Amino acid sequence: MTANTIKGLAILGSTGSIGKNTLEVIRKNPGRFRVMALAAGNNIAEVAAQIEEFRPEFVSVATEAGAVELKKALRVACEIGYGIDGSRIAATHVGVQMVVSAISGAAGLLPTMAAIKAGKDIALANKETLVMAGPLVMDEVDRCRVRLLPVDSEHSAVFQSLAGHRREDLLKVILTASGGPFLNMPSDEMSGVTPAAALRHPRWNMGRKISIDSATLMNKGLEVIEARWLFGLSPGEISVCIHPQSIVHSMVEYADGSIMAQLSEPDMKGPISYALAYPERMGCGIRPLGFAGLKLDFSEPDPQRFPCLGLAYRALEAGGSAPAVLNAADEAAVEAFLNGRIIFTGIYEVIARVLDRHKAQKVVSIDDVLEADAWARQEAAQVIRGLTS
Ligand SMILES: NC(=O)c1ccc[n+]([C@@H]2O[C@H](COP(=O)([O-])OP(=O)(O)OC[C@H]3O[C@@H](n4cnc5c(N)ncnc54)[C@H](OP(=O)(O)O)[C@@H]3O)[C@@H](O)[C@H]2O)c1
């Protein structure tokens, strides 16, 4: 590989689970990528170590205080920024061809949009970008002629299962879900679930927010909305199937009854390396799947025990501002649960009540999306206060 073909990367959320897995994929493929910019939150020690190893030209952290601390800790030259502007600068850095969008939550939206507008290809882990602003983001992707490649394992599997097929032959997309740590828990025990238990995912080692979303199945709901925009599907064309082993990462069913699926060991380095190298494939250290003794189970999700999934379909059907409201209410509710303010089943209560109070508005700009997000956080705070008093 020549110097001309080395791909310049910005990694937003470099200190998180996806960010660290991305750096691991880069380590395993020396000479193929150059880390030009990083954006992280508050983990200054981790980002300092990443700068020493990868020598990016620009790095942003969440706060000014963090930036000062980072500058003091550094032994190599690197330009440092902070806050949303810093993430934007990292996302649009001149030497970057592809941005790995892996900040958690709504904070990922603006830098990802900035990267698209700057003509960067996107490896998208931050599903909130499409949940909050799907039509606006996809319009911008078309207008700026950039590639938006999924990193979510389910969407990567769908993307791979769509390759070489005609859209008009597609019957439906089937997103698989592990079911999380409480797949078989009776509903009357769910109110007693602790944050520590909810964070222990049986298959995937992920950040805190997505781990809780996986336990409520809201993560799958967010993925349904993400799939709707990424692949131009109607809600009726997207179904969810429980598959506890997380080997089949998702499937596409076609008119002749054929189902295309993508299988591998559950390891995020797979979809990350696929997005980074697309349309090529490269090694990433995942062990091959052994078929001897392989057991694959599938079942329907239980809407009574996992009602958050239904809320996501409801928001998707309502359209406009409703998915952004769903997302913000969920972020607020998950934080309240992790801080011990509400019980596990209260997460559903908070989101459902905020959605009940919301009349979906047309969304024509990112400002409209941010307004809906702010409104939902305010309403959620009120509902949470009501639940705790
Ligand atoms: N983990 C997975 O397997 C997985 C799979 C599919 C999709 N995703 C999606 O990928 C995204 C990241 O997930 P994750 O599990 O990697 O989360 P995570 O481990 O919690 O990491 C989040 C990253 O975002 C950074 N961050 C948070 N707020 C920030 C802000 N305001 N400005 C700049 N950086 C900020 C964090 O920095 P600090 O740690 O330094 O504070 C960290 O680097 C989420 O949208 C998730 O839904 C994750």
The ligand as an ORCA input file, in Angstrom:
! r2SCAN-3c Opt
* xyz 0 1
  N     -20.353     -0.238     22.133
  C     -20.905     -0.896     21.145
  O     -20.694     -2.098     20.999
  C     -21.808     -0.160     20.169
  C     -22.409     -0.890     19.137
  C     -23.176     -0.234     18.210
  C     -23.385      1.130     18.309
  N     -22.825      1.811     19.330
  C     -23.074      3.266     19.424
  O     -21.815      3.937     19.401
  C     -21.868      5.097     20.227
  C     -20.770      4.978     21.283
  O     -21.035      3.857     22.095
  P     -19.957      3.302     23.122
  O     -20.504      2.034     23.645
  O     -18.619      3.316     22.512
  O     -20.057      4.430     24.256
  P     -19.013      4.740     25.423
  O     -18.131      3.582     25.687
  O     -19.817      5.294     26.534
  O     -18.097      5.893     24.785
  C     -18.615      7.160     24.473
  C     -17.519      8.040     23.932
  O     -18.065      9.331     23.688
  C     -17.258     10.299     24.396
  N     -18.135     11.412     24.734
  C     -19.245     11.410     25.501
  N     -19.783     12.640     25.547
  C     -18.974     13.440     24.792
  C     -19.005     14.814     24.440
  N     -19.967     15.637     24.878
  N     -18.021     15.290     23.635
  C     -17.037     14.494     23.176
  N     -16.960     13.160     23.472
  C     -17.932     12.652     24.270
  C     -16.727      9.542     25.590
  O     -15.594     10.220     26.145
  P     -15.008      9.928     27.646
  O     -15.116      8.474     27.891
  O     -13.595     10.416     27.493
  O     -15.796     10.763     28.597
  C     -16.350      8.237     24.905
  O     -15.171      8.407     24.160
  C     -23.287      5.141     20.808
  O     -24.079      5.964     20.009
  C     -23.760      3.695     20.698
  O     -25.172      3.586     20.580
  C     -22.038      1.203     20.251
*
